[in-house]
Amino acid sequence: MIAQVGDRIIVKGTHVGDASRVGVVTALRHPDGTPPYEVRWLDDGHIGLIFPGPETHVEHPADPD
């Protein structure tokens, strides 16, 4: 997984009824864009470090979806 500052990180819920969580990458720990990422979560504004798992994907700002 490769991300850039400004990309969205979407984490799908792992249980039935769990909502997806969306955050914006605010900083990279590695210049090549590999994890972990510093993310500001849109639902509560919390900033944290994420090591994305298989339920996570990245959306670039230019992506149509």
C-alpha positions in Angstrom: 0.0 0.0 0.0 1.3 3.4 -1.0 -0.2 6.7 0.1 0.5 10.4 -0.1 -0.4 13.3 2.2 -4.0 14.3 1.4 -5.1 10.7 0.4 -8.1 9.2 2.2 -7.7 6.1 4.2 -10.9 4.0 4.4 -11.1 1.2 7.0 -14.1 -1.1 6.5 -16.0 -2.4 9.6 -15.0 -5.9 10.5 -18.3 -6.9 12.1 -21.9 -6.8 10.8 -23.2 -3.3 11.5 -19.8 -1.7 11.9 -19.5 1.5 10.0 -16.5 2.3 7.8 -14.0 4.8 9.2 -12.5 7.5 7.0 -9.4 9.6 7.6 -7.0 11.9 5.7 -3.3 11.2 5.6 -1.6 14.1 7.3 2.0 12.8 7.4 4.2 10.0 6.1 6.8 8.2 8.2 8.6 6.9 5.1 9.4 9.0 2.0 8.4 6.1 -0.3 4.7 6.3 0.9 4.7 3.0 2.7 3.0 2.5 6.1 2.6 3.6 8.8 0.6 6.8 8.2 -0.4 9.7 10.4 -4.1 10.1 9.9 -6.7 12.6 11.0 -10.0 10.8 11.4 -13.0 12.7 9.9 -15.6 11.4 12.4 -13.9 12.9 15.5 -10.8 14.8 14.4 -8.4 12.5 16.3 -4.9 12.2 14.8 -3.2 8.9 15.1 -0.8 6.5 13.6 -2.2 3.6 11.5 -0.6 0.4 10.3 -3.3 -0.5 7.7 -4.6 -4.0 7.5 -6.4 -6.0 4.8 -9.7 -4.2 5.5 -8.1 -0.8 4.6 -7.7 0.9 1.2 -6.4 4.3 0.0 -8.3 6.7 -2.2 -6.3 9.4 -4.0 -8.0 12.8 -4.4 -8.1 12.3 -8.2 -10.0 8.9 -7.9 -13.5 9.2 -9.3 -14.9 6.8 -6.6 
